[in-house]
């Protein structure tokens, strides 16, 4: 199926979404490259303000934030008006932490769950959408991150048929059930 469809003003690259399998299973990433250590995460001012409100809760999971300097070590201003989330000495996102099972988890995600909120409401857009990508601008496109195959949570599908359950879950979590339903209707799934 070589098509793109429009859903709520977003152009969706259907063949790209159909080309991968995704399942976020932190145990799979033990001792391997993971998405929390391989990307510079840019956030806009709105995302920054949201994250700042969760810093005290996130700090309970990771020692990479807070400390003597307060939260000065969390963000760096980038020249394009965005902010970068800092990394620790191991190049891990400062919000990443290792649980008792030695799995890498996100302290923002954990803090959201503690408050019975959706992690999508707390985490940066690119983290919530992983391994998908949403371009910015007047004509946004929902596709996949071109580095998706670098990580063990993602696999290329042999047959471009249907959208994988893990990809559907990511879409539903970020865009909502009605967006996913409309997309599946348009692609005949």
LINTADA-V473976 format. One line per field, one symbol per residue. ss: DSSP state (a for helix, b for strand, c for the rest). burial: # if it has 9 or more other ideal C-beta (glycine too) atoms within 8 Angstrom, else .. A space follows every 50 residues. Layout:
# LINTADA-V473976
ss: ???
burial: ???
This chain:
# LINTADA-V473976
ss: cccbbbbccbbbbaaaaacbbbcccaaaaccccccccccccbbcaaaaaa aaaaaaaaacccccccccccccccbbbcccccbbbcbcccccbccbbbcc cccbbbaaaaaaaaccccaaacccaaaaaccbbbccccccbbbbcccaaa cccbbbccccccccaaaaaaaaaaacaaaaaaaaaaacc
burial: ....#.#..#############...#.##....#####..###...##.# #..##.###.##.##.....#.###..#....######...######... ..###########.....#..#############.....#####...#.. #.##..#.....##.###.######...##.###..#..
